[in-house]
Amino acid sequence: MNALTSVMTMLAHTPYLAVVLAVTFGLLGVEAWIVRSQARAHDDRSVEGR
């Protein structure tokens, strides 16, 4: 738990880093959502072709 406390303290003292990390993880989440929706669309098309 000490490592988590250290990370939270570091992020509290460097708001710029916190914002950059939040944006980075947000973009990763959006990209994962897009890839997942494309994979589902591809699976739906392959099922229709059977």
C-alpha positions in Angstrom: 0.0 0.0 0.0 3.0 2.3 0.5 3.7 2.3 -3.2 0.2 3.4 -4.0 0.4 6.2 -1.4 3.7 7.3 -3.0 2.1 7.4 -6.4 -0.9 9.3 -5.2 1.3 11.8 -3.4 3.4 12.3 -6.5 0.3 12.9 -8.6 -1.1 15.4 -6.1 2.1 17.4 -6.3 2.4 17.3 -10.1 -1.1 18.1 -11.5 0.4 18.3 -15.1 1.5 14.7 -14.8 -1.9 13.7 -13.4 -3.7 15.3 -16.4 -1.3 13.8 -18.9 -1.8 10.3 -17.4 -5.6 10.8 -17.3 -5.7 11.8 -21.0 -3.4 8.9 -21.9 -5.5 6.3 -20.2 -8.7 7.9 -21.6 -7.3 7.7 -25.1 -6.3 4.0 -24.5 -9.9 3.3 -23.3 -11.4 5.0 -26.4 -9.0 3.0 -28.7 -9.9 -0.3 -26.9 -13.6 0.6 -27.3 -13.2 1.3 -31.0 -11.2 -1.9 -31.6 -13.8 -4.0 -29.7 -16.7 -2.5 -31.7 -14.9 -3.2 -34.9 -14.2 -6.8 -33.8 -17.9 -7.3 -32.9 -18.9 -5.9 -36.3 -16.5 -8.2 -38.1 -17.8 -11.2 -36.1 -21.4 -10.2 -36.9 -20.6 -10.2 -40.7 -18.8 -13.5 -40.5 -21.8 -15.1 -38.8 -24.2 -13.7 -41.5 -22.1 -15.3 -44.2 -22.6 -18.9 -42.9 
